Amino acid sequence: MNYIIPVGLILLLIYATIKRVNCYEAFVEGAADAFPTLIKLLPNLAAMLAAISIFRSSGAVEILSRLSAPVLEALGIPKELSTLLILRPFSGSGALALLSDVLNTYGADGFIGLAASVCVGSTETIFYTMTVYCGAAGIKNGGYALPAALIGSLAGAVSGIALVKILLLM
Amino acid sequence: MIAAGIMLGIINGTQSAVLDSLTAGADKAVELAATLCGSYLLWMGLINIAKRAGLTEKLSKMLRRPLSLLMPNIGDAAAPVALNLSANFLGIANAATPFGIEAMKRLAELNGKKTAPSKEICMFLALNASAVELLPTSVIAVRSACGSADPYSIVLPTFISSLFAAAAAIAACKLFEEIRR
């Protein structure tokens, strides 16, 4: 695994040299083209991260998780995981910190701990990814990609918990 | 979202903490852009070497057919889309984002001046929203830090459920596409 990138890079440079490409020049040219995109990205990131940060500190996450807990429980997701699942699409580092709390409270190898680990591992920070990618492409929003992504995450969590029961606890 | 957060803060009596977090969030954006900057410039520089050597074109041609099952009008974006998905799969996050940005730029070009995202863009976003990853390294690290007897036990269920997540996201995309049409 750890060799994939270095070996790939060496092969790339050897191949490019055979093809008589000026590697240094090509590298600088590509990097220079990339810079304007980053500048365009910054305002989008500022708005989104400010919104996420306020969303977390205002207690909205707790309120949403309390409201959604009964719905999630009906889908077989224990209520101990509702805050984690609400936070996950907004913040990757926040979700990992909360996962660590959950594992310390309920044990890393019990049902709650295993379920929490699988849920965090099989889902993504959707809002962050969407902000970066849409900002780069100059699109206002991802259209129906957001609800589709959220449906995907929910399916990941529900199937993940079922798989923990089938594969690990039976 | 910001307005709702501020209102909740006032109701809960935590308005000063909420305003602090607003600036903290904006600060984090600069920090993040700075971290992203290095790896983005690096990978775009390397990709340009590959492009000049004619490699990206070859890769695009090879992968256009399989990828067009999900994204019919993929064109030049095939190479960065494939690189993004494989970097995600291998868990190389700092390479996945630059490739993803490049893929989105090309998909947006194919979409022309239209403001509504094309179905290719939606499908790509949805694919990136499910973490199909060989080894969820960060979760494994947290588990071993929390004293798990077997931190790797979650690898298989995580992988399978992320496939379910991806399948559900793809299916939802197709469904919404039909509805919009």
Contacts between the chains, C-beta under 8 A, distances in Angstrom:
chain1	res1	chain2	res2	distance
A	1	B	90	7.1
A	1	B	134	8.0
A	1	B	135	7.7
A	4	B	90	6.5
A	5	B	92	6.8
A	5	B	95	7.6
A	9	B	46	7.1
A	12	B	46	6.8
A	12	B	49	6.4
A	12	B	50	5.8
A	12	B	53	7.7
A	12	B	55	7.3
A	13	B	49	7.3
A	15	B	53	5.6
A	15	B	55	6.8
A	16	B	49	5.0
A	16	B	50	7.2
A	16	B	52	6.9
A	16	B	53	4.2
A	16	B	55	8.0
A	19	B	52	7.6
A	19	B	53	4.3
A	19	B	54	6.7
A	21	B	49	6.2
A	21	B	52	4.3
A	21	B	53	5.0
A	22	B	52	8.0
A	23	B	49	5.3
A	26	B	45	7.5
A	26	B	48	4.8
A	26	B	49	4.5
A	26	B	51	7.6
A	26	B	52	4.6
A	27	B	45	3.7
A	27	B	46	6.7
A	27	B	48	6.4
A	27	B	49	5.8
A	28	B	45	6.7
A	29	B	45	7.9
A	29	B	48	5.6
A	30	B	44	4.6
A	30	B	45	4.4
A	30	B	46	7.3
A	30	B	47	5.9
A	30	B	48	2.5
A	30	B	49	7.2
A	30	B	51	7.4
A	31	B	41	4.1
A	31	B	42	7.3
A	31	B	44	5.6
A	31	B	45	4.0
A	31	B	48	7.6
A	33	B	44	6.6
A	33	B	48	7.3
A	34	B	40	5.5
A	34	B	41	5.4
A	34	B	44	3.6
A	34	B	45	7.7
A	34	B	98	7.6
A	35	B	41	6.9
A	37	B	40	7.8
A	37	B	101	6.3
A	37	B	105	6.9
A	38	B	33	6.2
A	38	B	36	6.9
A	38	B	37	5.6
A	38	B	40	6.1
A	41	B	33	6.4
A	41	B	36	7.8
A	41	B	101	7.8
A	42	B	29	6.5
A	42	B	30	7.1
A	42	B	33	4.9
A	45	B	29	3.9
A	45	B	32	6.0
A	45	B	33	5.9
A	46	B	25	7.7
A	46	B	26	4.7
A	46	B	29	3.9
A	46	B	30	7.5
A	48	B	29	7.6
A	49	B	25	4.3
A	49	B	26	6.7
A	49	B	28	4.9
A	49	B	29	4.6
A	49	B	32	7.1
A	50	B	2	6.7
A	50	B	22	5.2
A	50	B	23	7.8
A	50	B	25	3.7
A	50	B	26	4.8
A	50	B	29	7.4
A	51	B	1	4.3
A	51	B	2	5.0
A	51	B	5	7.2
A	51	B	25	7.1
A	52	B	25	6.3
A	53	B	21	4.5
A	53	B	22	6.6
A	53	B	24	5.6
A	53	B	25	3.0
A	53	B	28	7.0
A	54	B	1	7.5
A	54	B	2	5.7
A	54	B	5	3.6
A	54	B	6	6.7
A	54	B	9	7.5
A	54	B	18	5.7
A	54	B	21	5.5
A	54	B	22	5.3
A	54	B	25	6.6
A	55	B	1	5.9
A	55	B	4	7.9
A	55	B	5	5.2
A	56	B	21	7.1
A	57	B	5	7.6
A	57	B	9	7.3
A	57	B	14	7.2
A	57	B	17	5.5
A	57	B	18	5.4
A	57	B	20	7.7
A	57	B	21	3.8
A	58	B	4	7.9
A	58	B	5	4.2
A	58	B	6	7.2
A	58	B	8	4.1
A	58	B	9	4.4
A	58	B	12	6.9
A	58	B	14	6.9
A	58	B	18	5.1
A	58	B	21	7.9
A	59	B	8	5.9
A	59	B	9	7.7
A	59	B	12	5.3
A	59	B	14	7.2
A	60	B	4	6.7
A	60	B	5	5.9
A	60	B	8	5.5
A	63	B	8	7.3
A	92	B	138	7.9
A	96	B	138	5.9
A	96	B	139	7.6
A	96	B	142	5.6
A	99	B	139	7.0
A	99	B	142	5.4
A	100	B	142	5.2
A	100	B	145	6.8
A	100	B	146	5.9
A	103	B	142	6.8
A	103	B	143	6.6
A	103	B	146	3.8
A	103	B	148	7.2
A	104	B	146	5.6
A	108	B	143	5.3
A	108	B	146	4.7
A	108	B	147	6.1
A	108	B	148	3.5
A	108	B	149	7.7
A	108	B	151	7.5
A	109	B	148	5.6
A	109	B	149	5.5
A	109	B	150	6.7
A	109	B	153	7.3
A	113	B	146	7.9
A	113	B	148	7.5
A	114	B	153	7.1
A	114	B	154	6.1
A	114	B	157	7.9
A	117	B	139	5.3
A	117	B	142	7.7
A	117	B	143	5.8
A	117	B	154	4.5
A	117	B	158	7.4
A	118	B	154	5.1
A	118	B	157	5.0
A	118	B	158	4.9
A	118	B	161	6.0
A	120	B	136	7.8
A	120	B	139	5.4
A	121	B	131	6.9
A	121	B	133	7.4
A	121	B	136	3.6
A	121	B	139	4.3
A	121	B	154	6.3
A	121	B	158	3.8
A	121	B	162	7.2
A	122	B	130	7.4
A	122	B	131	6.1
A	122	B	136	7.8
A	122	B	158	5.0
A	122	B	159	7.9
A	122	B	161	4.3
A	122	B	162	3.9
A	122	B	164	7.9
A	122	B	165	5.6
A	123	B	130	7.2
A	123	B	131	6.1
A	123	B	162	7.8
A	123	B	165	6.5
A	124	B	128	7.0
A	124	B	129	5.2
A	124	B	130	6.3
A	124	B	131	4.6
A	126	B	129	4.7
A	129	B	100	7.6
A	129	B	125	7.4
A	129	B	128	5.3
A	129	B	129	6.4
A	130	B	125	6.1
A	130	B	129	7.6
A	132	B	36	7.9
A	132	B	97	6.6
A	132	B	100	7.6
A	132	B	101	6.8
A	133	B	100	5.7
A	133	B	101	6.6
A	133	B	104	4.6
A	133	B	124	7.8
A	133	B	125	6.2
A	133	B	128	7.0
A	134	B	104	7.4
A	134	B	117	7.8
A	134	B	125	7.7
A	136	B	101	4.2
A	136	B	104	5.2
A	136	B	105	6.0
A	137	B	104	3.9
A	137	B	105	5.7
A	137	B	107	6.8
A	137	B	108	3.8
A	137	B	121	7.0
A	138	B	108	6.2
A	139	B	104	7.9
A	139	B	108	6.3
A	139	B	115	7.4
A	139	B	117	5.3
A	139	B	121	6.9
A	140	B	115	6.5
A	141	B	117	7.7
A	142	B	117	6.0
A	142	B	121	7.2
A	142	B	122	6.4
A	142	B	125	4.7
A	143	B	116	6.1
A	143	B	117	4.5
A	143	B	121	7.6
A	143	B	122	5.4
A	144	B	122	5.8
A	144	B	172	7.9
A	144	B	173	7.0
A	144	B	176	3.7
A	144	B	177	7.6
A	144	B	180	6.9
A	145	B	117	6.9
A	145	B	121	7.2
A	145	B	122	4.1
A	145	B	123	7.7
A	145	B	125	3.7
A	145	B	126	5.1
A	145	B	129	7.4
A	145	B	173	7.0
A	146	B	125	7.8
A	147	B	172	6.9
A	147	B	176	7.0
A	148	B	122	6.9
A	148	B	126	4.5
A	148	B	129	7.7
A	148	B	169	5.2
A	148	B	172	3.8
A	148	B	173	4.5
A	148	B	176	6.0
A	149	B	125	6.7
A	149	B	126	5.2
A	149	B	129	3.2
A	149	B	130	7.4
A	149	B	169	5.6
A	150	B	129	8.0
A	151	B	168	5.6
A	151	B	169	6.5
A	151	B	172	4.4
A	152	B	126	6.5
A	152	B	129	5.8
A	152	B	130	4.7
A	152	B	165	4.5
A	152	B	166	6.5
A	152	B	167	8.0
A	152	B	168	4.6
A	152	B	169	2.9
A	152	B	170	7.9
A	152	B	172	6.7
A	153	B	129	6.9
A	153	B	130	7.1
A	153	B	165	6.1
A	153	B	169	8.0
A	154	B	168	7.6
A	155	B	164	5.3
A	155	B	165	5.3
A	155	B	167	7.5
A	155	B	168	3.4
A	155	B	169	7.7
A	156	B	130	6.3
A	156	B	161	5.0
A	156	B	162	5.8
A	156	B	164	5.9
A	156	B	165	3.0
A	156	B	168	7.5
A	157	B	161	7.6
A	159	B	160	7.2
A	159	B	161	4.4
A	159	B	164	4.0
A	159	B	165	7.5
A	160	B	157	6.0
A	160	B	158	6.8
A	160	B	161	3.5
A	160	B	164	7.9
A	163	B	156	7.9
A	163	B	157	3.8
A	163	B	160	5.7
A	163	B	161	5.5
A	164	B	154	7.7
A	164	B	157	5.5
A	167	B	156	6.3
A	167	B	157	5.3
A	168	B	153	6.0
A	168	B	154	7.8
A	168	B	157	6.7
